[in-house]
Amino acid sequence: MGNYKVLIVEDELIVAKDIKHSLERINYEVVGLASDVSETIELVEQNQPDIVLMDIMLRGGESGIDAAEIIRKDFKVPVIFLTAYADSATLERAKRAESYGYILKPFKAVDLQTTIELAIYKHGKEMEVERERDLLSTIVENGDVSSNEIYVRASSKLVKIKKEKILFVEALKDYVILHAEDKKFTIHTTMKDIESKLGNKEFIRIHRSFIVRLDKIESIELPNLRLENDNHILPIGGSYKDELFGRINTI
């Protein structure tokens, strides 16, 4: 259990203070009490809580669901809804706001704690995936094709591969298989995308399903070619033949 920072949004002051005391007994830090949408957004911005406990029905016609949508979009802080109303319309609106939990009043402290722990864990995992995706996008998708290296995803990490170690790339439905000298990697991307990342200086498309490294070609016997120090014999597509022969030195 972590020492999480919690913002409570509840327009009934007695209820809000009761929740606050319950959370403090289990070592959570309550960073503020809010009673309307504008105050909620201000406190989220100031305190950057780990989670927000949000009453759905607030005074003055304002909705906790509206506040939750702003928090999710602008601050990426998880929200758990607190409500005494369990009608289908309310539940449907809560779903669309993509909350991380839904607790009916009155509730027990143990239920609150369990829901908070699960919500923060789930949100943390989602942020890890997002950060990894952004990192991959920065390193690979916007990478410099003149670089001698490329990063590929392997399980939960990014692995650096020197381009000189790549033998060929093979298309397989919605994936491509990158064949290196000592291993291969299956990547969820397209041939067009991987072709742009590898660049056309050392690599060439020889078939709609294959890209090869030019200096790895050992011999060509149409309609196929063989890679050096490798048992792979790859087909040469008719529309790619002229470009291939234009790229290699022949005598």
C-alpha positions in Angstrom: 0.0 0.0 0.0 1.4 3.4 -1.0 1.2 6.7 0.6 -1.0 8.1 -2.1 -2.3 11.6 -2.5 -6.1 11.8 -2.7 -8.4 14.6 -3.7 -12.0 14.3 -2.4 -14.8 15.9 -4.3 -18.0 15.9 -2.3 -20.5 18.7 -1.7 -21.7 17.2 1.6 -19.1 18.5 4.1 -19.8 15.9 6.7 -19.5 13.1 4.2 -16.3 14.6 2.8 -14.7 14.8 6.3 -15.7 11.3 7.1 -14.0 10.0 3.9 -11.0 12.1 4.8 -10.6 10.6 8.2 -11.0 7.1 6.8 -8.3 7.7 4.3 -5.9 9.2 6.8 -6.3 6.2 9.1 -4.8 4.0 6.3 -2.0 6.5 5.7 -3.3 8.2 2.6 -2.7 11.9 2.2 -5.8 14.0 1.5 -4.6 17.0 -0.5 -7.9 18.8 -0.6 -11.7 18.8 -0.3 -13.7 20.2 -3.3 -17.4 20.7 -3.7 -17.8 21.9 -7.3 -16.2 21.4 -10.7 -14.1 24.6 -10.9 -12.7 24.1 -7.4 -11.9 20.5 -8.4 -9.9 21.4 -11.5 -8.0 24.1 -9.6 -7.0 21.6 -6.8 -6.0 18.9 -9.3 -3.7 21.4 -11.1 -2.2 22.7 -7.8 -1.7 19.3 -6.0 -1.4 16.7 -8.7 -3.1 14.0 -6.7 -2.6 10.3 -7.4 -6.4 9.8 -7.5 -9.6 11.7 -7.3 -12.7 10.5 -5.4 -15.6 12.1 -7.2 -19.2 12.5 -6.1 -21.2 12.2 -9.3 -24.1 14.5 -8.2 -22.8 17.9 -7.2 -24.8 21.0 -6.2 -25.7 23.7 -8.6 -26.5 21.4 -11.5 -22.8 20.5 -12.0 -21.8 16.9 -12.6 -18.8 15.0 -11.3 -18.8 13.2 -14.6 -18.1 16.5 -16.5 -15.2 17.1 -14.1 -13.8 13.6 -14.5 -13.7 14.0 -18.3 -11.7 17.2 -18.0 -9.3 15.5 -15.4 -8.8 12.5 -17.7 -8.1 14.6 -20.7 -6.0 17.4 -19.3 -4.3 15.8 -16.2 -4.4 12.0 -16.8 -5.3 11.5 -13.1 -7.6 8.5 -12.4 -11.0 9.1 -11.0 -13.3 6.9 -8.8 -16.9 7.8 -8.7 -18.8 8.0 -5.4 -22.6 8.0 -5.6 -25.9 7.0 -4.0 -27.5 6.7 -7.4 -27.1 3.4 -9.3 -29.6 3.9 -12.1 -28.6 2.7 -15.6 -28.4 6.1 -17.0 -25.9 7.3 -14.4 -23.9 4.1 -14.9 -23.8 4.6 -18.6 -22.5 8.2 -18.2 -19.9 7.0 -15.8 -18.7 4.4 -18.2 -18.2 7.0 -21.0 -16.1 9.1 -18.6 -13.7 6.1 -18.3 -13.6 6.1 -14.5 -11.4 3.7 -12.6 -14.0 2.6 -10.2 -17.6 3.1 -9.0 -18.5 2.9 -5.3 -22.1 3.1 -4.0 -22.8 5.1 -0.8 -22.7 4.1 2.0 -19.5 2.2 1.7 -17.0 0.6 4.0 -13.4 1.9 4.4 -12.0 -1.5 3.2 -14.0 -1.2 -0.1 -12.7 2.3 -0.6 -9.1 1.2 0.0 -9.4 -1.8 -2.3 -10.9 0.2 -5.1 -8.2 2.9 -4.8 -5.4 0.4 -4.8 -6.7 -1.4 -7.9 -7.4 1.9 -9.7 -3.9 3.3 -9.1 -2.3 0.0 -10.1 -4.3 -0.1 -13.3 -3.6 3.5 -14.1 0.1 3.0 -13.5 0.2 0.1 -15.9 -1.6 2.1 -18.6 0.9 5.0 -18.1 3.8 2.5 -18.6 2.3 1.4 -21.8 1.8 4.9 -23.0 5.3 6.0 -22.1 6.7 3.0 -23.9 4.6 3.8 -26.9 5.7 7.4 -26.9 9.4 6.4 -26.5 9.1 3.9 -29.3 7.5 6.6 -31.4 10.2 9.1 -30.6 13.1 6.6 -31.2 11.8 4.6 -34.1 9.0 6.3 -35.9 10.8 9.7 -36.0 14.2 8.1 -36.1 17.0 9.2 -38.4 17.3 6.7 -41.3 20.9 7.7 -41.6 21.6 6.2 -38.2 23.5 2.9 -38.1 21.1 1.6 -35.4 17.4 0.9 -35.0 15.4 0.1 -31.9 12.8 -2.7 -31.9 10.4 -3.8 -29.3 11.2 -7.2 -27.7 8.8 -8.2 -25.0 8.5 -5.2 -22.7 11.7 -3.5 -23.7 13.4 -1.8 -26.6 16.4 -3.5 -28.1 19.1 -1.8 -30.2 20.1 -3.5 -33.4 22.9 -2.5 -35.7 21.6 -2.2 -39.2 24.6 -4.1 -40.5 23.4 -7.1 -38.6 20.0 -7.2 -40.4 19.8 -9.8 -43.2 16.2 -9.2 -44.4 12.7 -8.3 -43.4 9.7 -10.5 -44.1 6.0 -9.5 -44.2 3.6 -11.7 -42.3 0.0 -10.4 -42.3 -0.2 -7.5 -39.9 3.4 -8.0 -38.7 6.9 -8.0 -40.1 9.7 -10.3 -39.1 13.1 -8.7 -38.9 15.8 -11.3 -39.4 19.1 -10.4 -37.9 22.3 -12.5 -37.9 21.8 -14.0 -34.5 18.0 -13.6 -33.8 14.7 -12.4 -35.3 12.1 -10.0 -34.1 8.4 -9.9 -34.8 7.1 -6.4 -35.0 3.5 -5.1 -35.4 4.0 -2.7 -38.3 3.9 -2.5 -42.1 6.5 -3.1 -44.8 6.1 0.5 -46.0 6.8 1.7 -42.5 9.8 -0.5 -41.8 11.2 0.4 -45.3 11.1 4.1 -44.5 12.9 3.5 -41.2 15.6 1.4 -42.7 16.2 3.8 -45.5 17.1 2.9 -49.1 20.9 3.3 -48.9 21.7 -0.2 -47.6 18.3 -1.9 -48.1 16.1 -2.6 -51.0 12.6 -4.0 -51.5 12.8 -7.1 -53.7 9.3 -8.4 -53.3 6.1 -7.1 -51.8 6.9 -9.4 -48.8 10.7 -9.0 -48.6 13.3 -6.3 -48.0 17.0 -7.3 -48.0 20.3 -5.7 -47.2 22.2 -5.2 -50.4 25.6 -6.3 -49.1 24.1 -9.6 -47.8 23.2 -10.8 -51.3 25.4 -13.7 -52.3 24.0 -14.7 -55.7 21.0 -14.1 -57.9 19.4 -16.7 -60.1 16.1 -15.4 -61.3 13.4 -15.5 -60.0 15.3 -15.8 -56.6 18.3 -14.6 -54.7 20.4 -16.2 -52.0 21.8 -14.4 -49.0 25.4 -15.0 -48.0 26.2 -17.2 -45.0 22.5 -18.0 -44.8 20.2 -20.7 -46.1 17.5 -18.3 -47.1 16.5 -18.2 -50.8 14.1 -15.3 -51.4 11.9 -14.5 -54.4 12.3 -11.4 -56.5 9.1 -9.8 -57.6 8.8 -8.9 -61.2 8.1 -5.2 -60.5 11.2 -5.0 -58.3 13.7 -6.7 -60.6 14.8 -3.6 -62.5 15.5 -1.5 -59.4 17.5 -4.4 -57.9 19.7 -4.7 -60.9 20.1 -1.0 -61.1 21.4 -1.0 -57.5 24.1 -3.7 -57.8 27.4 -3.6 -59.6 27.6 -6.0 -62.5 30.3 -6.7 -65.1 
